[in-house]
C-alpha cells in the first residue's frame, strides 16, 4: 500500500477491505489524502461477521421480498451503504465523519474531474 501511495495512487476502500482486524489496521495507515470509498454494489458489503461491523452506527431496513424504494433487498450491498464505510473508517482513523467525507469527496473529484 505504501508503494502505491508513493506513486500518487489512491486506495479504494469497500466492505471487503474492512473484513479482518489486520485489514482494518492497514486501512488505518492509508493517508486520508489517498483514500476513496466504494461500495462495489451489490457485493462487498460489511457483513455482521466482519471485524469492522462493530463500528457501524447506521442500519438500513431490508426486505426479504417485495422490494420497495425505502428498503434494501435482503442483505444486498447498495450505494447507500457507503455511509457504513465512512462510519468505520472515521472510527478507525479517529476523525470526524463530516471532515473525512469532505476529504474523500475532494479526493474523488480530483481523480475523476481534475479540471473542476
Rosetta blueprint (number, residue, H / E / L):
1 X L
2 X H
3 X H
4 X H
5 X H
6 X H
7 X L
8 X L
9 X L
10 X L
11 X E
12 X E
13 X E
14 X L
15 X H
16 X H
17 X H
18 X H
19 X L
20 X L
21 X H
22 X H
23 X H
24 X H
25 X H
26 X H
27 X H
28 X H
29 X H
30 X L
31 X L
32 X H
33 X H
34 X H
35 X E
36 X E
37 X E
38 X L
39 X L
40 X L
41 X L
42 X E
43 X L
44 X L
45 X L
46 X L
47 X L
48 X L
49 X L
50 X L
51 X H
52 X H
53 X H
54 X H
55 X H
56 X L
57 X L
58 X L
59 X L
60 X L
61 X L
62 X E
63 X E
64 X L
65 X L
66 X L
67 X L
68 X L
69 X L
70 X L
71 X L
72 X E
73 X E
74 X L
75 X L
76 X L
77 X E
78 X L
79 X H
80 X H
81 X H
82 X H
83 X H
84 X H
85 X H
86 X H
87 X H
88 X H
89 X H
90 X H
91 X H
92 X H
93 X H
94 X L
95 X L
96 X L
97 X H
98 X H
99 X H
100 X H
101 X H
102 X H
103 X H
104 X H
105 X H
106 X H
107 X H
108 X H
109 X H
110 X H
111 X H
112 X H
113 X L
114 X L
115 X L
116 X L
